[in-house]
Amino acid sequence: MKIWAKTDGPVKEGKYLVVRRDGTIPEWPHFVMGGYDPCVPDALRHYAIIARNRGYDEDYVSSIEELADDFEKLSATPRAVAVADPDAGPHRKDNPAVIAMMRGEGDLSDYGADHG
Protein backbone atom coordinates (compact mmCIF):
# COMPACT_ATOMS: atom_id res chain seq x y z
CA MET A 1 0.00 0.00 0.00
CA LYS A 2 1.40 3.40 -0.96
CA ILE A 3 1.06 6.39 1.33
CA TRP A 4 -2.43 7.69 0.77
CA ALA A 5 -1.37 10.99 -0.81
CA LYS A 6 0.45 9.06 -3.55
CA THR A 7 -2.47 6.89 -4.65
CA ASP A 8 -4.70 7.47 -7.64
CA GLY A 9 -7.70 5.96 -5.91
CA PRO A 10 -10.38 7.29 -3.61
CA VAL A 11 -7.96 8.47 -0.89
CA LYS A 12 -5.57 10.55 -3.00
CA GLU A 13 -6.16 13.56 -0.71
CA GLY A 14 -4.09 11.85 1.94
CA LYS A 15 -4.87 10.37 5.33
CA TYR A 16 -4.92 13.53 7.44
CA LEU A 17 -6.28 17.03 7.18
CA VAL A 18 -3.64 19.43 8.48
CA VAL A 19 -5.09 22.70 9.76
CA ARG A 20 -3.13 25.60 11.22
CA ARG A 21 -4.17 27.34 14.41
CA ASP A 22 -5.78 30.12 12.36
CA GLY A 23 -7.94 27.61 10.51
CA THR A 24 -6.03 27.66 7.22
CA ILE A 25 -4.89 24.55 5.41
CA PRO A 26 -1.29 24.51 4.10
CA GLU A 27 -1.08 24.65 0.32
CA TRP A 28 2.15 22.63 0.15
CA PRO A 29 2.57 18.87 0.54
CA HIS A 30 2.94 17.62 4.10
CA PHE A 31 3.40 14.32 5.89
CA VAL A 32 1.93 13.53 9.32
CA MET A 33 3.85 11.17 11.57
CA GLY A 34 1.96 9.58 14.45
CA GLY A 35 3.20 8.97 17.95
CA TYR A 36 2.34 5.27 17.83
CA ASP A 37 4.48 4.63 14.74
CA PRO A 38 7.76 3.01 15.88
CA CYS A 39 9.61 4.48 12.85
CA VAL A 40 8.95 8.09 13.86
CA PRO A 41 11.57 8.56 16.60
CA ASP A 42 14.39 7.67 14.20
CA ALA A 43 12.88 9.90 11.49
CA LEU A 44 12.69 12.84 13.90
CA ARG A 45 16.25 12.31 15.09
CA HIS A 46 17.50 12.23 11.52
CA TYR A 47 15.57 15.43 10.79
CA ALA A 48 17.21 17.03 13.84
CA ILE A 49 20.68 16.08 12.55
CA ILE A 50 19.98 17.67 9.18
CA ALA A 51 18.38 20.74 10.78
CA ARG A 52 21.39 21.23 13.06
CA ASN A 53 23.77 20.86 10.10
CA ARG A 54 21.81 23.55 8.25
CA GLY A 55 22.12 25.93 11.17
CA TYR A 56 18.53 25.83 12.45
CA ASP A 57 17.93 27.35 15.87
CA GLU A 58 19.34 25.05 18.55
CA ASP A 59 16.23 25.30 20.74
CA TYR A 60 14.15 24.15 17.77
CA VAL A 61 16.50 21.23 17.05
CA SER A 62 16.63 20.20 20.71
CA SER A 63 12.86 20.23 20.93
CA ILE A 64 12.67 17.89 17.91
CA GLU A 65 15.04 15.52 19.73
CA GLU A 66 12.86 15.74 22.87
CA LEU A 67 9.81 14.96 20.75
CA ALA A 68 11.62 11.91 19.36
CA ASP A 69 12.22 10.71 22.93
CA ASP A 70 8.54 11.26 23.77
CA PHE A 71 7.43 9.37 20.67
CA GLU A 72 9.85 6.53 21.41
CA LYS A 73 8.36 6.07 24.88
CA LEU A 74 4.83 6.27 23.50
CA SER A 75 5.40 3.87 20.61
CA ALA A 76 6.56 1.18 23.06
CA THR A 77 3.37 1.24 25.15
CA PRO A 78 0.97 -1.71 24.94
CA ARG A 79 -1.74 0.53 23.45
CA ALA A 80 0.59 1.75 20.69
CA VAL A 81 1.75 -1.75 19.86
CA ALA A 82 -1.87 -2.91 19.70
CA VAL A 83 -3.25 -0.15 17.46
CA ALA A 84 -0.32 1.21 15.41
CA ASP A 85 -1.31 0.99 11.76
CA PRO A 86 0.76 3.51 9.79
CA ASP A 87 0.69 1.43 6.62
CA ALA A 88 -2.91 0.21 6.85
CA GLY A 89 -5.45 0.92 4.18
CA PRO A 90 -8.67 2.83 4.82
CA HIS A 91 -10.64 1.36 7.70
CA ARG A 92 -12.68 4.24 9.10
CA LYS A 93 -15.74 5.96 7.68
CA ASP A 94 -14.78 9.23 5.98
CA ASN A 95 -16.43 12.48 7.04
CA PRO A 96 -17.65 14.13 3.80
CA ALA A 97 -17.04 17.65 5.16
CA VAL A 98 -13.41 16.82 5.96
CA ILE A 99 -12.87 15.21 2.56
CA ALA A 100 -14.32 18.34 0.89
CA MET A 101 -11.87 20.53 2.81
CA MET A 102 -8.99 18.26 1.80
CA ARG A 103 -10.03 18.71 -1.81
CA GLY A 104 -10.25 22.48 -1.44
CA GLU A 105 -14.03 22.38 -1.81
CA GLY A 106 -14.95 23.41 1.72
CA ASP A 107 -13.71 25.46 4.62
CA LEU A 108 -13.94 25.78 8.38
CA SER A 109 -16.41 28.67 8.38
CA ASP A 110 -19.05 26.44 9.93
CA TYR A 111 -16.72 26.00 12.89
CA GLY A 112 -16.10 29.69 13.53
CA ALA A 113 -12.72 29.85 11.80
CA ASP A 114 -11.86 32.96 9.87
CA HIS A 115 -9.07 32.14 7.49
CA GLY A 116 -9.51 34.95 4.99
ROSE-4610 file (N, C-alpha, C; in Angstrom, 1 decimal, always signed):
// ROSE-4610
residu = [M/M/M/K/K/K/I/I/I/W/W/W/A/A/A/K/K/K/T/T/T/D/D/D/G/G/G/P/P/P/V/V/V/K/K/K/E/E/E/G/G/G/K/K/K/Y/Y/Y/L/L/L/V/V/V/V/V/V/R/R/R/R/R/R/D/D/D/G/G/G/T/T/T/I/I/I/P/P/P/E/E/E/W/W/W/P/P/P/H/H/H/F/F/F/V/V/V/M/M/M/G/G/G/G/G/G/Y/Y/Y/D/D/D/P/P/P/C/C/C/V/V/V/P/P/P/D/D/D/A/A/A/L/L/L/R/R/R/H/H/H/Y/Y/Y/A/A/A/I/I/I/I/I/I/A/A/A/R/R/R/N/N/N/R/R/R/G/G/G/Y/Y/Y/D/D/D/E/E/E/D/D/D/Y/Y/Y/V/V/V/S/S/S/S/S/S/I/I/I/E/E/E/E/E/E/L/L/L/A/A/A/D/D/D/D/D/D/F/F/F/E/E/E/K/K/K/L/L/L/S/S/S/A/A/A/T/T/T/P/P/P/R/R/R/A/A/A/V/V/V/A/A/A/V/V/V/A/A/A/D/D/D/P/P/P/D/D/D/A/A/A/G/G/G/P/P/P/H/H/H/R/R/R/K/K/K/D/D/D/N/N/N/P/P/P/A/A/A/V/V/V/I/I/I/A/A/A/M/M/M/M/M/M/R/R/R/G/G/G/E/E/E/G/G/G/D/D/D/L/L/L/S/S/S/D/D/D/Y/Y/Y/G/G/G/A/A/A/D/D/D/H/H/H/G/G/G]
num = [1/1/1/2/2/2/3/3/3/4/4/4/5/5/5/6/6/6/7/7/7/8/8/8/9/9/9/10/10/10/11/11/11/12/12/12/13/13/13/14/14/14/15/15/15/16/16/16/17/17/17/18/18/18/19/19/19/20/20/20/21/21/21/22/22/22/23/23/23/24/24/24/25/25/25/26/26/26/27/27/27/28/28/28/29/29/29/30/30/30/31/31/31/32/32/32/33/33/33/34/34/34/35/35/35/36/36/36/37/37/37/38/38/38/39/39/39/40/40/40/41/41/41/42/42/42/43/43/43/44/44/44/45/45/45/46/46/46/47/47/47/48/48/48/49/49/49/50/50/50/51/51/51/52/52/52/53/53/53/54/54/54/55/55/55/56/56/56/57/57/57/58/58/58/59/59/59/60/60/60/61/61/61/62/62/62/63/63/63/64/64/64/65/65/65/66/66/66/67/67/67/68/68/68/69/69/69/70/70/70/71/71/71/72/72/72/73/73/73/74/74/74/75/75/75/76/76/76/77/77/77/78/78/78/79/79/79/80/80/80/81/81/81/82/82/82/83/83/83/84/84/84/85/85/85/86/86/86/87/87/87/88/88/88/89/89/89/90/90/90/91/91/91/92/92/92/93/93/93/94/94/94/95/95/95/96/96/96/97/97/97/98/98/98/99/99/99/100/100/100/101/101/101/102/102/102/103/103/103/104/104/104/105/105/105/106/106/106/107/107/107/108/108/108/109/109/109/110/110/110/111/111/111/112/112/112/113/113/113/114/114/114/115/115/115/116/116/116]
x = [+0.8/+0.0/+0.9/+0.7/+1.4/+0.9/+1.6/+1.1/-0.2/-1.1/-2.4/-2.3/-1.5/-1.4/-0.7/-0.2/+0.4/-0.4/-1.6/-2.5/-3.3/-3.8/-4.7/-6.2/-6.4/-7.7/-8.5/-9.4/-10.4/-9.8/-8.6/-8.0/-6.8/-6.7/-5.6/-5.3/-6.3/-6.2/-5.2/-4.9/-4.1/-4.9/-4.2/-4.9/-5.3/-4.7/-4.9/-5.2/-6.1/-6.3/-5.5/-4.5/-3.6/-4.2/-4.5/-5.1/-4.3/-3.9/-3.1/-4.0/-3.4/-4.2/-5.2/-4.9/-5.8/-6.9/-6.9/-7.9/-7.6/-6.4/-6.0/-5.4/-5.5/-4.9/-3.7/-2.5/-1.3/-1.5/-0.9/-1.1/+0.0/+1.0/+2.1/+2.0/+2.7/+2.6/+3.1/+2.5/+2.9/+2.8/+3.4/+3.4/+3.3/+2.2/+1.9/+2.6/+3.3/+3.9/+3.2/+2.7/+2.0/+2.8/+2.4/+3.2/+3.3/+2.3/+2.3/+3.2/+3.7/+4.5/+5.9/+6.4/+7.8/+8.9/+8.6/+9.6/+9.8/+8.9/+8.9/+10.1/+10.4/+11.6/+12.9/+13.2/+14.4/+14.3/+13.1/+12.9/+13.1/+12.5/+12.7/+14.1/+14.8/+16.3/+17.1/+16.8/+17.5/+17.2/+15.9/+15.6/+16.4/+16.5/+17.2/+18.7/+19.3/+20.7/+20.8/+19.9/+20.0/+19.7/+18.7/+18.4/+19.6/+20.2/+21.4/+22.5/+22.7/+23.8/+23.5/+22.2/+21.8/+21.8/+22.0/+22.1/+20.8/+19.8/+18.5/+18.8/+17.9/+17.9/+18.1/+19.0/+19.3/+18.2/+17.4/+16.2/+15.2/+15.1/+14.2/+14.6/+15.9/+16.5/+16.4/+16.7/+16.6/+15.2/+14.2/+12.9/+12.4/+13.0/+12.7/+13.2/+14.4/+15.0/+14.2/+13.7/+12.9/+11.6/+11.0/+9.8/+10.1/+11.2/+11.6/+11.7/+12.2/+12.2/+10.8/+9.9/+8.5/+7.9/+8.1/+7.4/+8.0/+9.3/+9.8/+9.2/+9.0/+8.4/+6.9/+6.2/+4.8/+4.7/+5.5/+5.4/+5.7/+6.3/+6.6/+5.5/+4.4/+3.4/+2.5/+1.8/+1.0/-0.1/-0.7/-1.7/-1.2/+0.0/+0.6/+0.9/+1.4/+1.8/+0.5/-0.6/-1.9/-2.6/-2.5/-3.2/-2.4/-1.1/-0.3/-0.6/-1.0/-1.3/-0.9/+0.4/+0.8/+0.7/+0.8/+0.7/-0.6/-1.6/-2.9/-3.7/-4.5/-5.5/-6.6/-7.5/-8.7/-9.5/-9.8/-10.6/-11.6/-11.7/-12.7/-13.6/-14.8/-15.7/-15.3/-15.2/-14.8/-15.9/-15.5/-16.4/-16.4/-17.6/-17.6/-17.2/-17.5/-17.0/-15.5/-14.9/-13.4/-12.8/-13.4/-12.9/-13.0/-14.1/-14.3/-13.2/-12.9/-11.9/-10.5/-10.3/-9.0/-8.9/-10.0/-10.0/-10.1/-10.1/-10.2/-11.7/-12.6/-14.0/-14.8/-14.3/-15.0/-14.0/-14.5/-13.7/-14.2/-13.6/-13.9/-14.9/-15.5/-16.4/-17.5/-18.0/-19.1/-18.6/-17.3/-16.7/-16.2/-16.5/-16.1/-14.7/-14.1/-12.7/-12.8/-12.0/-11.9/-10.5/-10.4/-9.1/-8.9/-9.6/-9.5/-9.1]
y = [-1.2/+0.0/+1.2/+2.1/+3.4/+4.3/+5.4/+6.4/+7.0/+7.3/+7.7/+8.8/+9.8/+11.0/+10.7/+9.5/+9.1/+8.0/+7.8/+6.9/+7.6/+6.9/+7.5/+7.1/+6.4/+6.0/+7.0/+6.4/+7.3/+8.0/+7.8/+8.5/+9.3/+9.8/+10.6/+11.9/+12.3/+13.6/+13.4/+12.1/+11.8/+11.3/+11.0/+10.4/+11.4/+12.5/+13.5/+14.9/+15.6/+17.0/+17.8/+18.6/+19.4/+20.8/+21.4/+22.7/+23.5/+24.7/+25.6/+26.2/+26.8/+27.3/+28.4/+29.1/+30.1/+29.6/+28.2/+27.6/+27.4/+27.8/+27.7/+26.3/+25.8/+24.6/+24.8/+24.3/+24.5/+24.1/+24.9/+24.7/+23.7/+23.5/+22.6/+21.2/+20.3/+18.9/+18.8/+17.8/+17.6/+16.1/+15.7/+14.3/+14.3/+13.7/+13.5/+12.2/+12.4/+11.2/+11.0/+9.8/+9.6/+9.1/+9.4/+9.0/+7.5/+6.7/+5.3/+4.6/+5.2/+4.6/+4.5/+3.2/+3.0/+3.5/+3.9/+4.5/+6.0/+6.6/+8.1/+8.6/+8.0/+8.6/+8.7/+7.6/+7.7/+8.7/+8.9/+9.9/+11.3/+11.5/+12.8/+13.1/+12.1/+12.3/+12.6/+11.9/+12.2/+13.7/+14.1/+15.4/+16.4/+16.1/+17.0/+17.1/+16.0/+16.1/+17.0/+16.8/+17.7/+19.1/+19.4/+20.7/+21.4/+20.7/+21.2/+21.5/+20.6/+20.9/+22.1/+22.4/+23.5/+24.8/+24.7/+25.9/+26.4/+25.5/+25.8/+26.2/+26.9/+27.4/+26.1/+26.2/+25.0/+24.7/+25.6/+25.3/+24.5/+24.9/+24.1/+22.7/+22.6/+21.2/+20.4/+20.9/+20.2/+19.8/+20.6/+20.2/+19.1/+19.0/+17.9/+16.6/+16.7/+15.5/+15.1/+16.1/+15.7/+15.1/+15.6/+15.0/+13.5/+13.3/+11.9/+11.0/+11.5/+10.7/+10.4/+11.4/+11.3/+10.2/+10.3/+9.4/+8.0/+7.9/+6.5/+5.9/+6.6/+6.1/+5.7/+6.5/+6.3/+5.1/+4.9/+3.9/+2.5/+2.4/+1.2/+0.8/+1.6/+1.2/+0.1/-0.6/-1.7/-1.2/+0.0/+0.5/+0.8/+1.4/+1.7/+0.5/-0.5/-1.7/-2.4/-2.3/-2.9/-2.2/-0.9/-0.2/+0.5/+0.5/+1.2/+0.6/+1.5/+1.0/+2.0/+2.5/+3.5/+3.1/+1.8/+1.4/+0.7/+0.9/+0.2/+1.0/+0.3/+0.9/+1.6/+2.2/+2.8/+1.8/+2.2/+1.4/+2.1/+3.4/+4.2/+4.9/+5.3/+6.0/+7.4/+7.8/+9.2/+10.2/+11.4/+12.5/+13.3/+13.4/+14.1/+15.6/+16.2/+17.7/+17.8/+16.8/+16.8/+16.5/+15.5/+15.2/+16.4/+17.1/+18.3/+19.4/+19.6/+20.5/+20.1/+18.8/+18.3/+18.5/+18.5/+18.7/+20.2/+21.1/+22.5/+22.9/+22.1/+22.4/+22.9/+23.0/+23.4/+24.2/+24.7/+25.5/+25.3/+25.9/+25.8/+26.8/+27.6/+28.7/+28.2/+27.0/+26.4/+26.2/+26.2/+26.0/+27.3/+28.4/+29.7/+30.1/+29.5/+29.8/+30.9/+31.9/+33.0/+32.8/+32.3/+32.1/+32.9/+34.0/+35.0/+34.4]
z = [+0.0/+0.0/+0.0/-0.9/-1.0/+0.1/+0.4/+1.3/+0.6/+1.4/+0.8/-0.2/+0.1/-0.8/-2.2/-2.3/-3.6/-4.3/-3.9/-4.6/-5.7/-6.6/-7.6/-7.3/-6.3/-5.9/-5.1/-4.3/-3.6/-2.4/-2.0/-0.9/-1.3/-2.5/-3.0/-2.3/-1.5/-0.7/+0.4/+0.8/+1.9/+3.1/+4.2/+5.3/+6.4/+6.4/+7.4/+6.8/+7.5/+7.2/+8.2/+7.6/+8.5/+8.5/+9.6/+9.8/+10.7/+10.3/+11.2/+12.3/+13.3/+14.4/+14.0/+12.8/+12.4/+11.5/+11.3/+10.5/+9.0/+8.6/+7.2/+7.0/+5.8/+5.4/+4.6/+4.9/+4.1/+2.6/+1.8/+0.3/-0.2/+0.6/+0.2/+0.7/+0.1/+0.5/+2.0/+2.7/+4.1/+4.4/+5.5/+5.9/+7.4/+7.9/+9.3/+9.8/+10.9/+11.6/+12.9/+13.2/+14.4/+15.6/+16.8/+17.9/+18.2/+17.6/+17.8/+16.8/+15.8/+14.7/+15.2/+15.3/+15.9/+15.0/+13.7/+12.9/+13.1/+13.7/+13.9/+14.7/+15.8/+16.6/+15.8/+15.0/+14.2/+13.1/+12.5/+11.5/+12.1/+13.3/+13.9/+14.3/+14.7/+15.1/+13.8/+12.8/+11.5/+11.0/+11.1/+10.8/+11.6/+12.9/+13.8/+13.4/+13.0/+12.5/+11.3/+10.4/+9.2/+9.5/+10.4/+10.8/+11.5/+12.4/+13.1/+12.1/+11.1/+10.1/+9.2/+9.1/+8.2/+9.1/+10.3/+11.2/+11.8/+11.8/+12.5/+13.9/+14.5/+15.9/+16.8/+17.7/+18.6/+19.5/+19.9/+20.7/+19.9/+18.7/+17.8/+17.6/+17.3/+17.1/+18.3/+19.5/+20.7/+21.0/+20.7/+20.9/+20.0/+18.8/+17.9/+18.5/+19.1/+19.7/+21.0/+21.7/+22.9/+22.4/+21.3/+20.8/+20.3/+19.7/+19.4/+20.6/+21.7/+22.9/+23.4/+23.4/+23.8/+22.9/+21.6/+20.7/+20.9/+21.2/+21.4/+22.6/+23.7/+24.9/+24.6/+23.8/+23.5/+22.6/+21.6/+20.6/+21.2/+22.4/+23.1/+24.0/+24.2/+25.2/+24.6/+25.4/+24.9/+24.0/+24.3/+23.4/+22.1/+22.0/+20.7/+19.9/+20.6/+19.9/+19.3/+20.1/+19.7/+18.5/+18.5/+17.5/+16.4/+16.4/+15.4/+14.1/+13.1/+11.8/+10.7/+10.7/+9.8/+8.3/+8.0/+6.6/+6.3/+7.1/+6.8/+5.8/+5.1/+4.2/+4.9/+4.2/+4.8/+5.6/+6.9/+7.7/+8.6/+8.4/+9.1/+8.1/+8.6/+7.7/+7.5/+6.3/+6.0/+6.3/+6.8/+7.0/+5.8/+5.1/+3.8/+3.9/+5.0/+5.2/+5.2/+5.9/+6.0/+4.6/+3.9/+2.6/+1.6/+1.7/+0.9/+1.2/+2.5/+2.8/+2.3/+2.3/+1.8/+0.3/-0.4/-1.8/-2.2/-1.2/-1.4/-1.8/-1.5/-1.8/-0.6/+0.5/+1.7/+2.6/+3.7/+4.6/+6.0/+7.0/+8.4/+8.9/+8.0/+8.4/+9.3/+9.1/+9.9/+11.4/+11.6/+12.9/+13.5/+13.0/+13.5/+13.2/+12.2/+11.8/+10.7/+10.9/+9.9/+9.3/+8.1/+7.5/+6.2/+6.1/+5.0/+3.7]
